[in-house]
Amino acid sequence: MTALDAVRRRWPKTMPLQPLPSESWAKQEPTWKGANPQVIESALKRAKTRTSGNWFVFAASRDVKADKPFGRYVGTTELVAWRDSAGKVHIGPGACPHLGAALDTAKIECDTLVCRWHGLALGPKGKTGWRPVPAFDDGVLVWVRLDELGGEEPTPVPVVPIRPPASTAIAGVVTLVGKCEPDDIIANRLDPWHGAWFHPYSFARLKVVSAPTEIDVPDEDDRFLVDVTFRVSRGIGVPVRAEFVCPGPRTIVMRILDGEGAGSVVETHATPLAPAADGTPRTAVIEATIASSDRPGFQMARKAAGLLRPAMNFTAARLWKDDLDYAERRYELRSQGRA
């Protein structure tokens, strides 16, 4: 036994940071037997039966400002968002009804968009041929309701996952775009087995404790329970127990149940975009990380949230750069009938 092994054996189990064994990537326990394609597909089908009320995540709350409009397509619908002087978010068609100018280049004056082409003013009350659509700001994300695209019974507000209180949390949001469909994004997260293999720089000692193996599962039991260690460095990590649940057809939530940061959540939202030039579907992954901890030091760290948020976003973006390869490959196989 080496001195390092002796230290690992004597390391207090109650410490949030734990030493990791120095095993090679190829020597870890294979997970392919557990990653049953039928289990993943059944979970995806159940998620798609849950209502969204026609709400789609549009952007991070921080992206929508009062001094500059923010534009994005949702499906094939061009939209523009802005805030009024009271901080309320408004979303309307992204093309000026006069000659089609892009309104994300408009000026905001007195809570109103002023088109840069000919000065047409468009406000929260709308105009003939140009009507705002329902919008909702939950403090982390901005949502938009598109009834024609959603095709469901509309609801007054979206289903926002349960989160730690904003007063005790740090939130970060990243957005990446892949050539795939929302189903491919959600299916990626419904496969927790790939974590330690595909992302060894972030995860170790991953074990799926339980998974919904039946076709019909009550909502309260429809979750994946996972033990995993988040790597801090090559030899040190933070072990936690987490659950993965789908509250809606385009959303999957990872929530830490036990361990450091219990109550923290990572929300992955899949929003369809306009197709690529070659007709391939495109989807925005809009992922919100809401971190929380009951340790006194975390509340001190919240004062430096502006410095911590870029690191949180970097970690999320790094994972999704890999996971988009997974999602795009899944779409490629499905579109070719090879799934």
C-alpha positions in Angstrom: 0.0 0.0 0.0 1.4 3.4 -0.9 1.3 6.4 1.4 -1.4 8.0 -0.8 -3.5 4.9 -0.4 -3.1 5.1 3.3 -4.3 8.7 3.3 -7.3 7.7 1.2 -8.3 5.0 3.7 -8.0 7.4 6.7 -9.7 10.3 5.0 -12.9 11.3 7.0 -16.0 10.2 5.2 -17.9 13.3 6.5 -15.7 15.7 4.5 -17.4 17.2 1.4 -14.1 16.6 -0.6 -13.1 13.0 -1.0 -10.0 11.4 -2.6 -10.5 9.5 -5.8 -8.7 6.3 -6.8 -6.1 6.6 -9.5 -7.7 4.1 -11.8 -7.5 4.5 -15.6 -10.5 5.5 -17.7 -10.7 2.0 -19.3 -10.7 0.2 -15.9 -13.8 1.7 -14.5 -17.0 -0.4 -14.3 -18.8 -0.6 -17.7 -22.3 0.9 -17.7 -23.6 -0.3 -21.1 -25.7 -3.1 -19.6 -27.6 -0.7 -17.5 -28.1 1.8 -20.3 -31.1 -0.1 -21.8 -32.3 1.8 -24.9 -35.9 0.8 -24.1 -35.7 2.4 -20.6 -34.4 5.7 -22.1 -37.0 5.7 -24.9 -39.9 4.9 -22.5 -38.8 7.7 -20.2 -38.7 10.1 -23.1 -42.2 9.1 -24.3 -43.6 9.7 -20.8 -42.0 13.1 -20.7 -43.6 14.0 -24.0 -47.1 13.3 -22.5 -46.7 16.0 -19.9 -48.1 19.4 -20.7 -46.0 22.4 -21.3 -48.9 24.8 -21.7 -47.2 25.9 -25.0 -44.4 27.6 -23.0 -40.9 27.5 -24.4 -37.7 28.8 -22.7 -36.6 31.8 -24.7 -33.5 33.1 -23.1 -31.7 33.8 -19.8 -33.3 36.6 -17.8 -29.9 38.5 -18.0 -30.1 38.5 -21.8 -33.2 40.6 -21.9 -32.4 44.2 -21.1 -34.1 47.5 -21.1 -31.6 49.3 -23.3 -31.3 46.8 -26.2 -33.8 44.3 -27.7 -32.9 40.6 -27.8 -33.9 38.5 -30.8 -34.3 34.8 -31.3 -36.3 32.3 -33.4 -38.4 29.7 -31.6 -39.4 27.2 -34.2 -39.9 29.2 -37.4 -41.2 32.2 -35.5 -38.9 35.2 -35.3 -39.3 37.0 -31.9 -37.9 40.0 -30.1 -37.9 40.7 -26.4 -37.3 43.8 -24.3 -37.9 45.2 -20.9 -40.0 48.2 -20.0 -38.9 50.8 -17.4 -40.5 48.7 -14.6 -38.4 45.7 -15.6 -41.3 43.7 -17.1 -40.4 41.5 -20.1 -42.4 41.9 -23.4 -42.0 39.6 -26.5 -43.4 40.3 -29.9 -42.9 39.4 -33.6 -39.3 40.0 -34.6 -40.1 41.6 -38.0 -41.5 45.1 -38.3 -45.0 45.0 -39.8 -44.1 47.9 -42.2 -41.3 46.4 -44.4 -40.0 43.6 -42.3 -37.0 45.2 -40.6 -35.4 43.1 -37.9 -36.6 44.5 -34.6 -33.7 43.2 -32.6 -31.9 46.3 -34.0 -34.6 48.7 -32.9 -34.1 51.4 -30.3 -36.0 51.3 -27.0 -37.6 54.6 -26.2 -40.3 55.0 -23.4 -40.9 51.3 -23.2 -41.5 51.1 -26.9 -39.5 49.6 -29.8 -38.7 52.2 -32.5 -37.8 50.6 -35.8 -34.5 51.9 -37.2 -35.7 51.7 -40.8 -38.6 54.2 -40.7 -39.3 55.0 -37.0 -42.4 52.9 -36.6 -43.1 52.7 -32.8 -44.3 49.3 -31.5 -45.2 49.0 -27.8 -46.5 46.4 -25.3 -50.1 47.0 -26.5 -49.2 46.2 -30.1 -50.4 47.5 -33.4 -52.5 46.2 -36.3 -50.6 43.3 -37.7 -48.2 43.2 -34.8 -49.2 41.7 -31.5 -47.0 40.8 -28.5 -47.3 37.2 -27.2 -47.4 36.0 -23.6 -44.1 36.2 -21.8 -43.0 35.1 -18.3 -39.8 35.9 -16.4 -39.0 33.6 -13.5 -35.9 35.5 -12.4 -33.5 33.0 -14.1 -35.1 32.4 -17.5 -37.6 34.1 -19.8 -40.3 32.0 -21.3 -42.6 32.6 -24.3 -45.9 31.0 -25.0 -46.5 30.1 -28.7 -49.9 28.3 -28.9 -49.7 27.4 -32.6 -46.2 25.8 -32.1 -47.1 24.0 -28.9 -50.5 22.7 -30.0 -51.6 22.1 -26.4 -54.2 23.7 -24.1 -52.5 27.0 -23.1 -51.7 27.7 -19.5 -51.3 31.2 -17.9 -47.8 30.5 -16.7 -45.1 27.8 -17.4 -44.2 24.9 -15.2 -41.1 26.2 -13.5 -39.1 23.5 -11.6 -38.7 23.9 -7.9 -35.4 25.8 -7.2 -33.5 27.0 -4.2 -34.6 30.4 -3.0 -32.9 33.2 -5.1 -31.7 34.8 -1.9 -29.5 31.8 -1.1 -28.4 30.7 -4.5 -26.1 31.6 -7.5 -27.6 31.1 -10.9 -25.8 30.8 -14.3 -27.2 30.1 -17.7 -25.6 28.9 -20.9 -27.0 28.5 -24.4 -25.6 26.2 -27.1 -27.1 25.2 -30.5 -27.1 21.7 -32.0 -28.3 20.2 -35.3 -30.9 17.9 -33.7 -34.4 17.9 -32.2 -35.5 18.6 -28.6 -36.1 14.9 -28.1 -32.4 14.2 -28.7 -31.4 16.7 -26.0 -33.7 15.3 -23.5 -32.7 11.7 -24.3 -29.1 12.6 -23.7 -29.9 13.6 -20.1 -32.1 10.5 -19.7 -29.0 8.5 -20.1 -27.0 9.2 -16.9 -24.9 6.0 -17.5 -22.7 7.9 -20.0 -21.5 10.5 -17.6 -18.2 9.0 -16.2 -17.3 7.5 -19.7 -18.1 10.5 -21.9 -17.1 13.2 -19.3 -14.3 11.7 -17.2 -12.9 15.2 -16.6 -16.1 16.0 -14.6 -17.5 12.8 -13.2 -16.2 9.7 -11.4 -17.7 6.8 -9.5 -21.0 7.1 -11.2 -23.6 4.5 -10.3 -27.3 4.5 -11.4 -29.0 3.4 -8.1 -32.4 3.1 -9.6 -34.2 3.7 -13.0 -37.8 3.5 -14.1 -37.8 0.2 -16.0 -41.6 -0.1 -16.5 -43.4 1.4 -19.5 -46.1 3.0 -17.2 -44.6 4.7 -14.1 -46.4 7.0 -11.7 -45.0 10.6 -11.9 -43.6 10.4 -8.4 -41.5 7.3 -9.2 -40.5 8.5 -12.7 -36.9 9.4 -11.9 -33.3 8.3 -12.3 -31.4 8.1 -9.0 -27.7 8.5 -9.3 -24.6 8.4 -7.1 -21.8 10.3 -8.6 -18.6 12.2 -7.7 -18.1 15.6 -9.2 -14.4 16.1 -9.9 -12.7 19.1 -8.4 -9.3 17.9 -9.6 -7.9 14.6 -10.9 -7.6 13.1 -7.4 -10.3 14.9 -5.5 -14.1 15.0 -5.9 -17.4 15.8 -4.2 -19.7 12.8 -3.9 -23.5 13.4 -4.1 -26.7 11.7 -4.8 -28.9 13.2 -7.5 -32.1 12.6 -9.3 -33.1 13.3 -12.9 -36.8 14.1 -13.6 -38.7 15.5 -16.5 -41.4 18.0 -15.4 -42.3 18.7 -19.1 -41.7 17.5 -22.7 -38.7 19.8 -23.3 -37.2 20.0 -19.8 -35.1 17.7 -17.6 -33.9 18.6 -14.1 -31.0 17.2 -12.2 -31.5 17.9 -8.4 -28.9 17.1 -5.7 -30.6 15.2 -3.0 -27.8 14.4 -0.6 -24.2 15.7 -0.2 -22.6 19.0 -0.7 -25.0 21.5 -2.4 -28.1 19.6 -1.6 -31.1 21.3 -3.2 -29.1 22.7 -6.1 -30.5 22.1 -9.5 -29.4 22.0 -13.2 -32.3 22.6 -15.6 -31.8 21.6 -19.2 -34.3 23.1 -21.6 -34.6 22.2 -25.2 -36.0 24.9 -27.5 -36.6 24.3 -31.2 -35.1 26.9 -33.5 -35.4 27.6 -37.2 -33.9 24.8 -39.4 -30.4 25.1 -40.8 -29.9 26.1 -44.4 -29.8 22.4 -45.4 -33.2 21.8 -43.7 -31.6 20.0 -40.6 -33.5 20.8 -37.4 -31.8 23.0 -34.9 -32.3 23.1 -31.1 -31.1 25.5 -28.5 -29.9 23.9 -25.2 -30.6 26.5 -22.6 -29.2 25.2 -19.3 -29.7 26.9 -16.0 -27.5 25.9 -13.0 -28.9 27.1 -9.7 -26.3 26.3 -7.0 -27.0 26.5 -3.3 -25.4 25.4 0.0 -26.1 25.7 3.7 -22.5 26.3 4.5 -21.7 29.8 5.9 -18.9 30.2 3.4 -21.3 29.9 0.5 -23.2 32.9 1.5 -20.0 34.8 1.5 -19.2 33.4 -1.9 -22.6 34.8 -3.2 -21.2 38.3 -2.8 -18.7 37.3 -5.5 -21.4 35.7 -7.8 -20.2 37.8 -10.7 -16.8 36.1 -10.5 -18.2 32.6 -9.9 -20.9 32.6 -12.6 -18.4 32.5 -15.5 -16.8 29.4 -14.0 -20.2 27.8 -13.6 -21.1 28.6 -17.2 -17.8 27.3 -18.5 -18.3 23.9 -16.8 -21.8 23.6 -18.2 -20.7 24.6 -21.7 -17.8 22.2 -21.7 -20.2 19.3 -20.9 -22.6 20.3 -23.6 -20.0 20.7 -26.3 -19.5 16.9 -25.9 -23.2 16.1 -25.3 -24.2 17.9 -28.5 -22.1 15.3 -30.3 -24.2 12.6 -28.6 -27.5 14.4 -29.4 -26.5 15.1 -33.0 -25.4 11.6 -33.6 -28.7 10.3 -32.2 -30.6 12.5 -34.6 -28.4 11.4 -37.5 -29.1 7.7 -36.7 -32.8 8.3 -36.3 -33.1 10.3 -39.5 -31.4 7.5 -41.5 -33.5 4.8 -39.9 -30.5 3.3 -38.2 -31.6 4.0 -34.5 
